[in-house]
């Protein structure tokens, strides 16, 4: 049995989501496009599910391919009519950013 797909990447446009899916699948990641939960992002109707533990290496791959994201979230399907979601790390959401900024933030969190 595989790992739970408990992560979600939101985007500013569906073309970014579709490109991210293609790039990550080619790199061997298990990802799935889903309808974007409005509770997490009103910007795009499409989001990408993945194993949250693989979010950091996925961000590096997306950065190398210049794919822009909105945010990375811990994502669990609805429980009692409400979705459980939390931002993955501080500073990821908000404004179009390239992954070089995300890598810097993640590196500082990891102490590298």
C-alpha positions as CSV (number, residue, x, y, z in Angstrom):
1,X,0.0,0.0,0.0
2,X,1.3,3.5,-0.9
3,X,1.7,6.6,1.1
4,X,-1.4,8.8,1.7
5,X,-1.7,11.7,-0.7
6,X,-2.1,14.2,2.1
7,X,-0.6,17.3,0.4
8,X,-2.1,19.7,-2.0
9,X,-0.5,22.4,-4.2
10,X,-2.7,25.3,-5.3
11,X,-2.1,27.4,-8.4
12,X,-3.1,30.8,-9.9
13,X,-4.2,29.2,-13.2
14,X,-5.1,25.8,-14.5
15,X,-2.2,25.8,-17.0
16,X,0.2,25.9,-14.1
17,X,-1.5,22.9,-12.5
18,X,-1.5,20.9,-15.7
19,X,2.2,21.7,-16.3
20,X,3.1,20.8,-12.7
21,X,1.3,17.4,-13.1
22,X,3.2,16.6,-16.3
23,X,6.6,17.7,-14.9
24,X,6.1,15.8,-11.6
25,X,4.8,12.6,-13.2
26,X,7.8,12.6,-15.6
27,X,10.0,12.9,-12.5
28,X,8.3,9.8,-10.9
29,X,6.0,11.5,-8.4
30,X,2.6,10.2,-7.6
31,X,0.3,13.2,-8.2
32,X,-3.4,13.7,-9.2
33,X,-5.2,16.7,-10.5
34,X,-8.4,17.5,-8.5
35,X,-11.0,20.3,-8.4
36,X,-9.4,23.0,-6.3
37,X,-11.0,23.4,-2.9
38,X,-12.4,26.9,-2.6
39,X,-11.7,26.9,1.1
40,X,-8.0,26.8,0.3
41,X,-7.8,29.0,-2.9
42,X,-10.3,31.0,-4.8
43,X,-7.8,31.5,-7.7
44,X,-7.9,28.3,-9.7
45,X,-10.4,25.5,-10.1
46,X,-7.6,22.9,-10.2
47,X,-5.2,21.7,-7.6
48,X,-2.6,18.9,-7.4
49,X,-2.6,16.2,-4.7
50,X,0.6,14.6,-3.7
51,X,2.3,12.9,-0.7
52,X,3.0,15.8,1.6
53,X,6.3,14.2,2.7
54,X,7.5,14.6,-0.9
55,X,6.5,18.3,-1.2
56,X,10.0,19.7,-0.7
57,X,11.6,17.6,-3.5
58,X,8.6,18.3,-5.7
59,X,9.1,22.1,-5.2
60,X,12.7,21.7,-6.3
61,X,11.6,19.9,-9.5
62,X,9.0,22.5,-10.2
63,X,11.5,25.3,-9.6
64,X,13.9,23.8,-12.2
65,X,11.0,23.8,-14.7
66,X,9.9,27.3,-13.8
67,X,6.4,26.2,-12.8
68,X,4.7,28.7,-10.5
69,X,2.4,27.8,-7.6
70,X,0.2,29.6,-5.2
71,X,0.7,27.6,-2.0
72,X,1.4,24.1,-0.5
73,X,-1.1,22.7,2.0
74,X,-1.6,19.7,4.2
75,X,-4.8,18.4,2.9
76,X,-7.3,15.8,4.3
77,X,-10.7,15.2,2.8
78,X,-13.8,16.5,4.5
79,X,-14.6,15.3,8.0
80,X,-18.1,16.0,9.4
81,X,-18.8,18.4,6.5
82,X,-15.6,20.4,7.0
83,X,-12.3,20.0,5.3
84,X,-9.2,19.8,7.4
85,X,-6.5,21.9,5.9
86,X,-3.5,23.9,7.1
87,X,-0.7,25.8,5.4
88,X,2.3,23.7,4.9
89,X,4.8,26.3,5.9
90,X,4.7,30.0,6.6
91,X,5.4,32.4,3.7
92,X,4.5,30.1,0.9
93,X,1.1,31.6,0.1
94,X,0.7,35.1,-1.2
95,X,1.5,36.6,-4.6
96,X,3.1,34.9,-7.6
97,X,6.5,33.5,-6.5
98,X,9.1,31.5,-8.1
99,X,10.4,28.4,-6.3
100,X,13.8,29.9,-5.7
101,X,12.1,31.9,-2.9
102,X,10.5,28.8,-1.6
103,X,13.7,26.8,-1.6
104,X,15.4,29.6,0.4
105,X,12.5,29.5,2.9
106,X,12.6,25.7,3.1
107,X,16.4,25.7,3.5
108,X,16.2,28.1,6.4
109,X,13.6,25.9,8.0
110,X,15.9,22.9,7.6
111,X,18.9,24.8,8.9
112,X,20.9,24.5,5.6
